[in-house]
């Protein structure tokens, strides 16, 4: 029976069938595009909601952190003060420790005429006048100062007999040249 159909009608049936298939494809593609548009619009609204929530959180956190600005400024001020105090304490010299160290190095029978402790006293050569009962005791004093890390460049400038009435019974007057090390005096 189909063989009895004219050729032009057969071509029209074939074209109609092709049109139906194309229409079905277009319908599926249209549904796909509509679905993607619907999903895109949904994602857009979800992202806008997330964005507004994030902006609200940022605003709230900025308000909270603004209350901490004074604490942060106080902490920075304290940090600066502590660094200043540390630098001062690092350069501090305890003269009481220095004096007890010098006293422990002095053998019995020696005294220092005078000792002027000040900041310019350190790391420069100074002369100290010492009175001793004997030359051996004066040598022990020099050896004690040389063995200490507190002093460097210890040497006698002069050593001589002195008038015992003027020096309180100490017969030897010695002048020592030495350098007091600031690092060891801390």
Legacy VTK file of the C-alpha trace (Angstrom):
# vtk DataFile Version 3.0
C-alpha trace
ASCII
DATASET POLYDATA
POINTS 186 float
0.000 0.000 0.000
2.780 2.356 0.680
4.147 1.595 -2.672
1.038 3.004 -4.151
1.571 6.439 -2.671
2.901 9.052 -4.954
6.546 10.054 -4.587
5.797 13.664 -3.622
3.495 12.491 -0.841
6.222 10.174 0.455
8.650 13.103 0.583
6.094 15.212 2.419
5.586 12.435 4.996
9.342 12.150 5.438
9.644 15.925 5.854
6.710 15.960 8.309
8.353 13.232 10.355
11.659 15.198 10.337
9.806 18.321 11.399
8.231 16.454 14.331
11.680 15.199 15.446
13.108 18.708 15.133
10.146 20.103 17.063
10.757 17.542 19.820
14.462 18.508 19.962
13.585 22.203 20.058
11.071 21.532 22.818
13.681 19.631 24.885
16.273 22.332 24.262
13.726 24.999 25.221
12.905 23.116 28.421
16.654 22.848 29.130
17.167 26.571 28.592
14.152 27.367 30.777
15.478 24.994 33.476
18.920 26.610 33.349
17.379 30.080 33.554
15.285 28.975 36.526
18.351 27.491 38.256
20.428 30.616 37.469
17.755 32.879 38.930
17.556 30.665 42.033
21.337 30.697 42.453
21.348 34.486 41.968
18.808 34.980 44.756
20.678 32.575 47.045
23.968 34.406 46.392
22.329 37.776 47.036
20.990 36.438 50.349
24.429 35.104 51.307
25.975 38.444 50.309
23.557 40.436 52.475
24.156 38.064 55.416
27.918 38.433 54.986
27.635 42.228 54.846
25.556 42.143 58.049
28.194 39.993 59.743
30.934 42.389 58.579
29.020 45.371 59.945
28.435 43.649 63.279
32.116 42.616 63.524
33.286 46.133 62.677
31.099 47.477 65.464
32.563 44.912 67.852
36.145 45.663 66.820
35.655 49.401 67.157
35.148 48.823 70.876
38.539 47.083 70.953
40.387 49.985 69.299
41.073 51.634 72.651
42.437 48.354 74.024
44.620 47.941 70.942
45.949 51.493 71.308
46.678 50.860 74.982
48.479 47.637 74.054
50.605 49.457 71.472
51.448 52.166 74.004
52.340 49.524 76.583
54.504 47.665 74.047
56.392 50.884 73.272
56.834 51.599 76.980
58.082 48.065 77.603
60.600 48.294 74.781
61.857 51.594 76.236
62.081 50.032 79.698
63.913 47.011 78.272
66.490 49.212 76.562
66.991 51.151 79.796
67.300 47.968 81.849
69.701 46.470 79.302
72.012 49.437 79.718
71.611 49.450 83.507
74.676 48.910 85.634
74.239 47.948 89.234
76.963 49.809 90.993
76.363 47.792 94.166
77.295 44.600 92.271
80.315 46.373 90.840
81.483 47.502 94.290
81.033 44.055 95.845
82.982 42.486 92.970
85.821 44.971 93.413
85.791 44.371 97.189
85.957 40.604 96.693
89.005 40.979 94.421
90.935 43.111 96.907
93.260 41.129 99.198
93.552 41.986 102.883
95.908 44.892 103.389
94.788 47.038 100.459
92.507 50.049 100.193
91.437 52.261 97.301
92.066 55.978 97.753
88.897 57.054 95.894
86.552 55.630 93.313
84.182 57.859 91.358
81.536 55.644 89.734
79.663 57.146 86.810
78.616 56.149 83.322
81.793 57.514 81.706
83.776 55.207 84.022
83.235 52.196 81.717
85.178 50.997 78.687
87.840 53.726 78.968
91.207 53.499 80.717
91.161 55.011 84.221
93.736 55.386 86.973
93.050 54.222 90.529
95.325 55.006 93.481
95.644 52.070 95.869
97.364 51.832 99.254
98.846 48.500 100.342
100.717 47.166 103.347
103.394 45.598 101.142
104.511 45.250 97.549
103.427 41.590 97.532
99.883 42.586 98.532
99.840 45.249 95.779
100.934 42.589 93.250
98.159 40.248 94.483
95.666 43.076 93.947
96.890 43.579 90.362
96.727 39.817 89.686
93.207 39.645 91.117
92.053 42.503 88.889
93.707 40.878 85.839
92.007 37.520 86.476
88.560 39.117 86.631
86.403 39.592 83.528
85.312 42.930 85.021
88.679 44.535 84.205
90.980 44.574 81.205
94.328 46.193 80.427
95.392 46.178 84.094
98.886 47.569 84.672
100.844 49.556 87.239
101.494 53.185 86.383
103.596 53.636 89.495
104.369 51.847 92.740
106.309 53.512 95.553
106.860 53.626 99.289
104.702 56.217 100.996
104.628 58.076 104.244
102.679 55.765 106.564
101.363 58.629 108.660
99.634 60.196 105.646
98.279 56.899 104.266
96.968 55.478 107.527
99.635 52.844 108.050
99.799 51.572 104.474
103.427 51.769 103.319
102.980 51.296 99.558
101.182 53.654 97.175
100.353 52.214 93.735
98.584 53.716 90.765
96.793 51.149 88.610
95.656 51.812 85.069
92.702 49.630 84.042
89.560 49.501 81.972
86.248 48.540 83.586
84.182 46.448 81.145
80.514 47.476 81.035
79.417 44.023 79.839
80.922 42.316 82.872
79.478 44.936 85.251
75.834 44.080 84.441
LINES 1 187
186 0 1 2 3 4 5 6 7 8 9 10 11 12 13 14 15 16 17 18 19 20 21 22 23 24 25 26 27 28 29 30 31 32 33 34 35 36 37 38 39 40 41 42 43 44 45 46 47 48 49 50 51 52 53 54 55 56 57 58 59 60 61 62 63 64 65 66 67 68 69 70 71 72 73 74 75 76 77 78 79 80 81 82 83 84 85 86 87 88 89 90 91 92 93 94 95 96 97 98 99 100 101 102 103 104 105 106 107 108 109 110 111 112 113 114 115 116 117 118 119 120 121 122 123 124 125 126 127 128 129 130 131 132 133 134 135 136 137 138 139 140 141 142 143 144 145 146 147 148 149 150 151 152 153 154 155 156 157 158 159 160 161 162 163 164 165 166 167 168 169 170 171 172 173 174 175 176 177 178 179 180 181 182 183 184 185
